[in-house]
Amino acid sequence: MIPPIYNMSLSFRHSTIEDIPTLLRLADEARATMRNCGNMNQWINGYPSRRVFENDIEHGHSFVAVDDNGVITATFAFIPSPEPTYANIYEGQWLDDNPYYVIHRIASTQSSRGVLKSILEYCFTVTDNIRIDTHRDNIIMRHLLEKLGFTYCGIIYLSDGAERLAYHRTTTNPI
């Protein structure tokens, strides 16, 4: 089990079933931010659903970031490899073939700032190798990933055939 640690003004812990209403609200806020920034095609048709969050929690992959006041400000899934959709990458390659973790379903309050950096700092206390993907239209996430030291590696396809841009960072690439 990954222990909670404190990072800046956020602490991190595993999500619980009781957190699901908050996780759904955070997903709604993230979806609204995406739409306001022109990303109309990511997180559609009710994704991520209650069942997706329940599955992440059941497998110990769901985490929340909690501020100094005890308020959950962000959520994310942190999953050890292998990620089946990362087996094939097109128009590029991963930085290495070492074991890695994947971060999925990052969502935060619309008023949060610097949360992704804090999430990454936390995750890099667990592993030195992280992969992540995002929708081509998610300009904010693409910019942040590059700003935070991730390398664009190519294109992967989700199980439903949807294209995603793939990024990778190791601790040899510090924030």
Secondary structure, 3 states (H helix, E strand, C coil): CCCCCEECCEEEEECCHHHHHHHHHHHHHHHHHHHHCCCCCCCCCCCCCHHHHHHHHHCCCEEEEECCCCCEEEEEEEEECCCHHHCCCECCCCCCCCCCEEEEEEEECCCCCCHHHHHHHHHCCCCCEEEEEECCCCHHHHHHHHHCCCEEEEEEECCCCCEEEEEEEECCCCC
